[in-house]
Amino acid sequence: MEPHQTPPQTEWDAFVAARTRAIRSLLGTVLEIGAGRGENFSSLASDVTWLGLEPSTRFRRILTETARRAGHSQPPLVATAERIPVRDAGVDGVFATTVMCSVSDPDQVLKEILRVLVPGGRVVLAEHVAAPSGSKARTAQRLVRPWTKLFDHGCDPTRDTEAAVQRSDLDVQEIRRFVVPVIGRLRMPFVVISARKPSGS
Ligand SMILES: C[S@@+](CC[C@H](N)C(=O)[O-])C[C@H]1O[C@@H](n2cnc3c(N)ncnc32)[C@H](O)[C@@H]1O
């Protein structure tokens, strides 16, 4: 490759770039659900007030330290996203990255997100999602599901998060779709969804 040429962007790079851009667009007080070890701090806008929610004790221990080092003073909330310990209209933005596949009740989580958002507040979900029915990728997702459920934070690879958002009361603003190679020729769909709580609600 010539020195002046930009290396080709992979589909994964494109997904990460879209995810970062969407998270960086959230302003004010922003709640991250299923914050894990705190991998998303570098994606946040600099003057955001971060609130994190993380049910896993092991992750929370690491997250507490990562958050402190990133300058976020609030300790992570000990809760699941099905019951968020934040008052109604308490935050300006909410985001989650590869969490909706793991929650036990996605519709209830979306109701909770709507409840804690201010009217007009925004949510960003960056997730892997179910492959089209009948595809090889969907068969692979079905085959690995018993293992991912047990060993990967309860992850269900066949979860259709896009459909769950579409049937919620959120106003969808943008859905970016990516198909990322995972193993050999197998490719899995990922989405970055930006949505808004309607202003009048
Ligand atoms: C694959 S990890 C992703 C962690 C982090 N968001 C990231 O992108 O690095 C899934 C996360 O979802 C969390 N999780 C699982 N069930 C949850 C629930 N019901 N409510 C909130 N978070 C949950 C797990 O504890 C874990 O931190």
Ligand as a Chemical Component Dictionary entry (heavy atoms), coordinates in Angstrom:
data_LIG
# 
_chem_comp.id                   LIG 
_chem_comp.type                 NON-POLYMER 
_chem_comp.pdbx_formal_charge   0 
_chem_comp.three_letter_code    LIG 
# 
loop_
_chem_comp_atom.comp_id 
_chem_comp_atom.atom_id 
_chem_comp_atom.alt_atom_id 
_chem_comp_atom.type_symbol 
_chem_comp_atom.charge 
_chem_comp_atom.model_Cartn_x 
_chem_comp_atom.model_Cartn_y 
_chem_comp_atom.model_Cartn_z 
_chem_comp_atom.pdbx_ordinal 
LIG C1  C1  C 0  -21.101 -8.401 26.983 1  
LIG S1  S1  S 1  -21.089 -7.482 28.470 2  
LIG C2  C2  C 0  -20.903 -5.819 27.836 3  
LIG C3  C3  C 0  -20.275 -4.896 28.829 4  
LIG C4  C4  C 0  -20.055 -3.456 28.324 5  
LIG N1  N1  N 0  -21.304 -2.831 27.989 6  
LIG C5  C5  C 0  -19.119 -3.437 27.143 7  
LIG O1  O1  O 0  -19.560 -3.170 26.002 8  
LIG O2  O2  O -1 -17.918 -3.674 27.342 9  
LIG C6  C6  C 0  -22.794 -7.535 28.980 10 
LIG C7  C7  C 0  -23.066 -6.697 30.219 11 
LIG O3  O3  O 0  -24.469 -6.678 30.495 12 
LIG C8  C8  C 0  -24.651 -6.801 31.896 13 
LIG N2  N2  N 0  -26.010 -7.273 32.152 14 
LIG C9  C9  C 0  -26.490 -8.543 32.087 15 
LIG N3  N3  N 0  -27.789 -8.571 32.420 16 
LIG C10 C10 C 0  -28.145 -7.289 32.705 17 
LIG C11 C11 C 0  -29.373 -6.665 33.118 18 
LIG N4  N4  N 0  -30.495 -7.371 33.295 19 
LIG N5  N5  N 0  -29.355 -5.336 33.335 20 
LIG C12 C12 C 0  -28.230 -4.610 33.128 21 
LIG N6  N6  N 0  -27.050 -5.140 32.731 22 
LIG C13 C13 C 0  -27.010 -6.466 32.520 23 
LIG C14 C14 C 0  -23.545 -7.764 32.306 24 
LIG O4  O4  O 0  -23.299 -7.756 33.695 25 
LIG C15 C15 C 0  -22.391 -7.234 31.479 26 
LIG O5  O5  O 0  -21.748 -6.171 32.103 27 
# 
loop_
_chem_comp_bond.comp_id 
_chem_comp_bond.atom_id_1 
_chem_comp_bond.atom_id_2 
_chem_comp_bond.value_order 
_chem_comp_bond.pdbx_ordinal 
LIG C1  S1  SING 1  
LIG S1  C2  SING 2  
LIG S1  C6  SING 3  
LIG C2  C3  SING 4  
LIG C3  C4  SING 5  
LIG C4  N1  SING 6  
LIG C4  C5  SING 7  
LIG C5  O1  DOUB 8  
LIG C5  O2  SING 9  
LIG C6  C7  SING 10 
LIG C7  O3  SING 11 
LIG C7  C15 SING 12 
LIG O3  C8  SING 13 
LIG C8  N2  SING 14 
LIG C8  C14 SING 15 
LIG N2  C9  SING 16 
LIG N2  C13 SING 17 
LIG C9  N3  DOUB 18 
LIG N3  C10 SING 19 
LIG C10 C11 SING 20 
LIG C10 C13 DOUB 21 
LIG C11 N4  SING 22 
LIG C11 N5  DOUB 23 
LIG N5  C12 SING 24 
LIG C12 N6  DOUB 25 
LIG N6  C13 SING 26 
LIG C14 O4  SING 27 
LIG C14 C15 SING 28 
LIG C15 O5  SING 29 
# 
